[in-house]
Every structure is written in C-alpha cells, then in structure tokens.
Amino acid sequence: MESLPEQLVAEFLSDYRASGVYLRERIARLTELTTCEDTRIAESATRALFTALVERLADSFEPDAVSLYNRAFAQVIQACRLDPRSAQLDQELEKLGLPGEQDLIARADRLRDVYPRTALSDPAGDVQRVIVLSRVTLGADVAITSVIIERMKLSFPAAEIVLVGGKKAPELFGGEPRVRFKEIAYRRAGTTIERLLTWIDLLRCVRGSTEGLTRSEYLIVDPDTRLTQLGLLPVERPDLTLRGSHAREPDLAAQAREYLFFPSREYGSGGTQSLSELTSIWLDAVFGESVATYPRVNLKSHDLEAARNLLNRMRRGSHPIVAINFGVGENQLKRVGDDFESSLVARLIQEGAAIVLDKGAGEDEIRRADAVIAEATRIEREGRRVRAVEINEQSLASAVSSEQIEADVLVWNGRIGMLAGLIGESDLYIGYDSAGQHIAAALGVKCIDVFAGYSSPRMLERWRPTGRAETRIAAVDTLSGAGDANEVLEKVLHHVHEMSER
C-alpha cells in the first residue's frame, strides 16, 4: 500500500504525463511533509521525493524529464529556504543572485544551453587547479567522474586536481598522485533540508579551494551531482551569477571558463551510448578535440599488493577466480532473490571456480551473504566439503603472509579499496547493478552485470559498465514481476561459459 508521499508523487506524475498539467499543490504538500518536525515523517517523505520522483525522472534520461525536475525541485528548494532551519541556504542563494524559484529555473536552463555550442579555447591557459565534484555514489564516480579526472589530467598537465567527495573516494582514486581529496558528506539518509544544507558545506569547500586564485586560474567541473542538486544550486562566485529576468544575455564562454556542467540526464538523448561514453564525447565538445577516455580506478599500492598476494595464495592451477557482490544498497528491486544468489555461487563452485565474495554492508546484506556461504559449504568437491575463509581488516595481514589459503570461497568483509583490489586480480566479476561492475570494467576485468529493477530501457544503456574488457548485461525486469530465478541463473551461466571461451 502506497504511503501518502508516494501517492502525492504518483498523482503528480500521472497528471503531468496524461495532460501536461503541473499539480503544484501536490509538490507543495509533499514538501510540507519533508520539512515536518517529526523526523520519521520527514525522512519517509524525503525517500518518496527522491526515490519516486527525482530518481525516476533522472533515470528516464529525457530532456522533458529534466525540465520537469528543474521546475519541481526548484519549488521544493524555494519552500525549504523559508524554513528557519534553512536560513543559511536562503542567505547564500540571495548572495548568489537567486532570490526566487524562477531564478533557479532560469539559471538551470542556461546551463543546459552552454554545450556543445561553446568549446573552451586554449583550455590549459593559466589553470592551476581543477575542482571536480563527486557524483556521491561510488559507481557513478567510477563511470562518470573518473572519466572527467582522466581528461583533466591530460588537458591541464600542470594543474592540481581536487576531487570533492565522500570519505571512500580516496580508496578508489588515491593511487593517483596528482589528485588531492576534499571530504564532504552528502546526507543520503537524511531529510530534504539536511541534504540541501550539504550545499553550504560544498560552498565553503569550493571557496577555500579557490581562495587566492583568479577566475582564469581554476576550473570547477560539475558532473550533474547531487551536491548541487543536479545543477540547480550554484557554486559560481556572486558576480558571475546573472540576476533574474532583467539579466543581460549571459557570456557562455566566460561562464564555461570557471564552471563546466555535464548534463548527464539529457546529453546524447537520441543515442544508446553509456554514461561513460557520453562523458568522453561531452569532453570532446568542451575541448574541441577527440580523445577516447575510459573510466579508471587508481588504487593505493598497499591494496593492490595485498589483493595480489591473497589471490595468488588462493589460486589453483587454471581454475578461474570469480569475484561476486550481491549488494544493492537499500533497493530490493535490484535483487533477483536468495535462491538465485546461493545457486549461482554453488554452480560456479561445482564447475571448478574459486569465489571471492564481498560480504557487503548493513545487517541485511551480511545476513544474505552468510546464507550464501552456508549453502556453499554444504557442497562436496574433490572428496571434501567446500571451504570458506572470511578475512577482515584485522586478519588481513596474517592472511597475506600465509603460505597458502586453503579456501574455495574467500569472503571479504571490509573496505571498498581492498574489494576493488580483489576484483582487479580476479578473472571475472558478477554482481547486481551497483559500484562493483563499474570498478571491474575500469580495471579491465570481464564482468556480468545482473541488472534488475531498471525503470526504462534507456537506463540499461546509460548505466552499462564501460571499459577495455568485455562486459555483459543480464537484464531482469523485476518491476513487472518477471525474472524467474532459474532463468536468470541459466542466462548468467551462459554468459560465463561464453566469456571463458574468449
């Protein structure tokens, strides 16, 4: 049964799609709930706002959906800024020349008009620092943000690159000496006001990183991040922000010199390219030069060495090592089910593979991983029971120094950087739609993406993992109730067998 916030979103979208009518009162009521002083009500309404409305519009990857998002979320921002808890939000938007809802929408529309009409001339120029904003989620940072970082390294060879993101980002990109990190925490589980106030932290971070530099000496790149609420909240300096309907025609080239915005939800809307490919194409338009740029993960040397040592001690002749992650965050629609997960691991073991299984995060994922391990260790292979060994941060050093790891299943329970190293040393990666498949593709490891819970065919195309190694998608339509576990299992194993023969 739908909650009230979900009903409001459903009614809003239904009327808009049917007749083009914008039910402003539905968004107003939804925003009232997201700002309720009862935290439980506010968090529940916020989940509906972002999951049922914002993410659904974003995942359609259509220009009309971008226009509707800008209109609806500008209304949300305007209502939130009137709340006393959002005083800083309102003050900063006033300083940046955005006093009202229509000003936010107009600025967002101008951003959409910058590229590909305007390319940077003499891009290197005097740029000393490039500030790249994180996409917040690790998978998107690999698929999109890492492509931007790689191109910035090439286009600005003398500049320092600063990645503004979460605390896990250095684990995936910390092996690159030219990249410096500024930590900022986006409150993904918080209320709408708490999420919006992350922007205040972002402003402080950007202002600190540009202090003492002239506009020609720095560049900010926004990959359509949640930190700026998909470009609705600015990070430009006040005198670059044009004021309201009386503003002069914007100097697009001057704006592009300081701030680049990648319109990921509508760029290349007529094509079938992945987001990684579109990022590279967009960068070609920005710099007026065609350079094929791929996602890249730069791991720290100690994670690379530890992962290599572990899997060398686990490897048995020519038997493949398959890395698996069944994590889905909190989106259960991305799962196929318990039977699929246990059966997949069992079949791979029976066919001779060794398994690296990530235990995941949170009680539910750990419980499900334990169930998979329990089923696997009931299997007999080569006259003995299958053996599983769990390794965490505390036991890692002793495992790395051991002569041999007597295990058919190595269970990792720890950091993403070490997991990425284990994926990189494996022969194949299999997982649900999450960060793992993008990490595998960026590391040149073959991968199979079990993509369930997608809202549109375009979402499948856009989030396809992209890299130099072969990748396959096993699409599962869980939203319509389709996707028999046995059928999905056979589909995945078919991919495994075909890819192993190449």
Buried (B, 14 or more C-beta within 10 A) or exposed (E): EEBBBBBBBBBBBEBBEEEEEBBEEBBEBBBBBBBBEEEEBBBBBBBBBBBBBBEBBBBBBBBBBBBBBBBBBBBBBBBBBEBEBBEBBBEBBEEBBBBBBBBBBBBBEBBBEBBEEBBBEEBEBEBBBBBBBBBBBBBBBBBBBBBBBBBBBEBBEEBBBBBBBBEBBBBBBBBBEBBBBBBBEBBBEBBBBBBBBBBBBBBEBBEEBBEEEEBEBBBBBBBBBBBBBBBBBBBBBEEBBBBEEEBEEBEBEEBBBBBBBBBBBBBBBEEEBBBBBBBBBBBBBBBEEEEEBBBBBBBBEEBBEBBBBBBEBBBEEEBBBBBBBBBBBEBEEBBBBBBBBBBBBBBBBEBBBBBBBBBBEEEEBEEBBEEBBEBBBEBEEEEEEBBBBBBBEEEBEEBBEEEEBEBBBBBBBBBBBBBBBBBBBBBBBBBBBBBBBBBBBBBEBBBBBBBBBBBBEBBBBBBBBBBEBBBBBBBBEBEEEEBEBEBBBEBBBEBBEEBBEE
